[in-house]
Amino acid sequence: MSHALSRRQALLALGAAAAGLALPAAIPGVAQAAKGDPKTEAAIEKGLKWVAKSQSSLGHWTAGGYPTAMTALAGTALTASGSTTVQGPYSKNIRKAVDYLLGKLRGNGLIGDPASDNRYTYGHGFSMLFLSQVLGEEEDEERRDELIDALTKACEFSGKAQTPAGGWGYVSAKDGNNFDEGSTTITQVQGLRGCRNGGIVVAGEIIDKAKEYIYGCKNADGGISYSSRNRGSSRPAITAAALAALYNAGDYESKHVPEMLEFCKKNLQNLSEGPNSFGHWHYTYLYYSQVMYRQGNKEWDPFRDKLYGHIVKDQQTDGSWTGNIGPIYVTACNLIMLQLDKAFLPIYQR
């Protein structure tokens, strides 16, 4: 008999504990969500309420011409709290986000709209990630089938959109004349890995080509450059994202990983707000936090305390955070980081 609990069952257990109901002292094989610092927990709750309140009547969020990407990121932040499409205080918001994204599925498998989604591969990749996490907790058989069909088509689209070099650009290889770059490549890899973990068939060669692409963009200092076509200097943000994606792909032991990790620690451990973040601090630390979380508590705990203190002090009175691209983007990124210890989403688990 399996002792694994769904996120929904875990929520019920947490709710019962809050109500003072008797529970078994321990359930074998079940990881419990970490109990966080009260200030962090309060910031998370305020942030989640702001995200839910700012959702449009159509079920989406947007900033800077990225409605699909912002909806997927916001949905991911809400599901990271433990809510699902059927349980938890944000279930209605998550359902609406899922409905919106499924409604964006095109005949070729793209989740998004090239006419309204700037750099549409971002939205496509983040949508695969979000929907794959929802899939694991979906109890309605008809909706599960719909999600499986959508994600299967989405993975096929990503495979066809990959460039000969093994990366992805802001649009498909065909639409972008085979241009590729690191950040959207990472978005595809993490989305594809989330789908694969959820039981969706993803061709192994797609992930293998992407890993080789990342290795091919590595410079002598251990950092990853912007693009296979435009190598240049190493980018700490892209290096952190690439390392997180390699961990998702199960790559912990290649000769490249220690060099990349050393480069990241050298440039990012002190929460740089300067040129090392290339104007994308929240993007950088969205991924670097995942990297540090996977190092284990000895390294994660002190870094987490420093990171969370930095994030919490910048929260606005309405519960949002502001910054590059827009408040929904920054708020979603911050909430995902602040909830890593809760370990509700498989893609972010150790």
N, C-alpha and C positions, 0 to 999 in steps of 0.2 A: 504493500500500500504506500502511495506517495505521500510525503509529508509537506509537499510544496503548497503554499498558499498563493492565490491570486492577489493582485493589488486590492481588488474589491474586498476579499476576505480579510486582508490585513487592515483595511480601513474599518471594517466592522469590529475587529479586535481592538483597534485603537479607540474607537468610539465607546466600546464597552468599558475599556479601562478608564476613560475619562469620566464615565458615568458611575464608576466605582463598582462595577460588576466583577465577580470573581472569575479569574482566568487561570489556566494552567501556568505553573511557574515558568515553563519553557516548552517550546514546541520544536522538536528536532528538525534540523534542516531548514529552518526559517530564519532569515536575517531580519532583524528588527531595525526600523528606521532610527538613525541616531538622534539623540535628544540634543538640540542645539542651544546656543546661547540665547537668553531671553531677548536681547536687543536684536539679534539676527532674526529670530522667529517673528518678532513684531514687525520688522522691516519686510520680511517675506509676506506676511499676511496683508499688510498695507499695499504692497506691490501687486499681489494677486488680485485684490479687490479692485485696484485701479485698472488692471488689464481687463478684467471681466466687465467693468463698467464702461470701458472705452470701445468695446466691440460694437461694430455696426449692426444694424438690424438685419443685414444680409449675411452676417456671420463672419465678416472679415475685419482685418486691421490693415492699415497701409502707411507707408512713409516713403517719400522719395521715388514713387513709381514702382514700388515692390509689393503689391497687394498679396500675391501668392506667398512670397518669402516671409513677409511679416505675419501672415496668418499662421503659417506653419510654425514659426518660431514662438509666437504667442501661445499657440496650442500646446507646444512642447513644454513651455514654462508652466502652464496650468496642469498638464498631466504629471509633471515632475513633483507636484504637491501631493500626489496620490489619488486625485480625482480621476474618474474614468468617464466613459460616455453614459454610464448608468448609475454611478455612485459618487458621492462627494459633493461639496458645495459648488464645484465648477463644472458639473456634468453637463448642464444645459449649454454652457459656453463651448465646451469641447465638442458636443454633438453638432452645434451650429458650424463650428470651424471645419469639422469633418465633412459635413454636407456641402459647405462652400467649396472645399478643395476637390471633392469628388465631382462637383459640378464643373470644375475647371479642366477635367480630363478631356483631352482631345483624341481624335481618332488615331493619331500616330503614337499615342502613349505619353505625350507631353502633359504634365500637370502645370497648367498655366496658359497664358495668352501672349504671344509675341507682340501683339498690338498694344497691350497695356502693362505687361511685365517687363521692366527694364532688366536686361541681362537675365533672361528667363531661366537659365540653367540653375541659378541660385534657388529660385522658387521651387523648381522641380526637385532638386536635391533635398532641400529642407522639408518638402512635402513627403518625400519617400521616408525620411527619417521619422517625422511625426506620425504618419499613418501606420508605419510598421510597428511603432510602439503602442498605438491604439489597437491594432489587430490582435495582439496577445491577450487583451482583456475584453474583447468584443464577444458578447454572449448570444446576440441575435444571429441565427444561422444565415438569414438572407443578407444581413449587413456584412457579415464575415465574408460571404461569397463575393459581395460587391467590392470589398476592400482587397481581397485576394486577386480578383480580376484586374482591378485598377493598378495594383502594385506590380503585378506580372507584366502588364503593358508598359508601366513606367520604367521597369528595369530593362525591358527590351529597347525602349527609346534611348536610355542612357548608353546601352551597349553600342547602338548605331551612331550615337552622337559623339563617341570617343574618337579622338584624333589618332592618326597612324602612330604618333609618338607615344600614345598611351594616356594622354591627359585630356582635359576638357577646357573649352573656352567659355565665354559668356553666353554663347549660343551654340548650337550644334556644330559639329565639324563641317557639315555641308554648308550651313548658313554662314559660318565664320571663316571659310577658306582654310580650315585646319589649324586655326590659331588656338593655342592652349595657354593656360596660366595656372598657378598653384592654388589659389584660394577656391575657385569653383571646382577644381579637380578634387580637393579635399571634401567639398560638399557632396559631390557625387559618390565618392568612396564611402563616406560615413552613411549616406542614405542607402546605398546598395548593401552595405554590411548589415544595417538594421533590417532590411528586407530579407536578406539571407538568413539571419538569425530567427526571423519570424516564419521561416519555412518556404519563402518564395525562391524559386529557382533563379540563381544568378550564375552565369557561366564563369568558371574559375579563371579563364584566360583574361577576362575583363579586369578582375582585381589584380592578377599577376602583372598585366601590362601597366596598370596604374602604379603599382609598387615600383616597377622598373623605371617608370617615368620620374617618380620622386627621387629614386637613387641617382638617376641621370642628371637631375637638377642640383645635386649636392656639390657644394664647393669644398675646397681644401680645409676651410675652417669649421666644417661640420654643418653649416647653415644651408638652407635651400634658397635658390634664386627664384626670381619672379616667373620665368617661363623658359621652356626648352629653346625658344627662339630668341629670348632676350635674357641671357644668363645674368650678367652683372653681379652686383654685390649680394650677399646673403640677406634674407629678410627674416628677422626674428618671428614676426607674426605668422608667416607662411610655414616656417620651420616648426613652430609649436603646433600648428594645425596639422601639418604632415605627420608629425610624431603621434598625435592623438589618433589620426586615421590609421597609421600603421599598427598601433596597439589594437584598434578595433578589428583589424585584419589578422590579428594573431601574431604579428611580427614583433617579438620582443628580443630576439637573439641575433639578428643579422649584424654584421660588422658596422652597419651605418647607424644603428639606433643609439649606441653609447656616444658616438660623436655628435649626433644631433641633440641628444639630451644635454651634453656638456655645453654646447653652444647656447641652448635655450637658458640653462641655468646662469650662464655668464651674463646674458643680456636681459633676462626677464625676472630673475629672482627678486629683485628689489622694486618691482612694480613700476617700471619705467613709464613715465608719461611723455618722454621726449621723443627724439627721432627714431629710437628703436621700435616704437610701436607704429611708426609710419602713419600717424593720424587715426589709427584704428585700435585704440586701447581695448575696447570691449570685445572686439573680434579676437584680438590677441589672447586676452586672458580667458575668454570663453573656452579656448582650446588648451591653453597652458594649464588652466586649473584642472582639466581632465587628465593631462599628463602627470601633474603632481599628485592628484588623487590616486592614480594607479601606482605610485611609488610606495604606498603603504603609509600607515599612520605616523611613523617616525619622521618622515619628511613632510607628509601632508598636513599634519596638525599645526605646526608653527607657521607654515605658509598660509594655510587656510585662515588662521586667526588674523594675520596681517592683511590678507586679501579682503576678508569679510569686513574688517574694520574700515578699510579704505572705501568699500562700496557703501556700507551703511551710512557713513557720515555724509555722503553726497545725495542721499535720497531727498526728494522734494516733499513738501508738506502734504501733497495730495496722494503720495505713495509712488509716484513715478520717478524716473531718473531721466536726465536730459543729456544730449551729446550728439556725436556724429550720426547722421542719417535721420534720427528722430527719436522721440521718447519711447515709442513702442518697441523699437529695435533695442535701444539701450536697456530698457526695463526688462524685456524678455531675456536678453543675454545675462543681465545681473541675476535674475531670478533662477535661471538654469544653474549658474555658478553657485548661488547661495543654497541650492537644494541638492547638491551632489551627494552629501552625506545621507540624505533620505533614501537614496538607492532604489527608487521606485521604477526607474526606466532602465531596461536591460542594456541599452546601448552605452550607458554611462557607468555600469557596474564594474567592479573590479573582477 
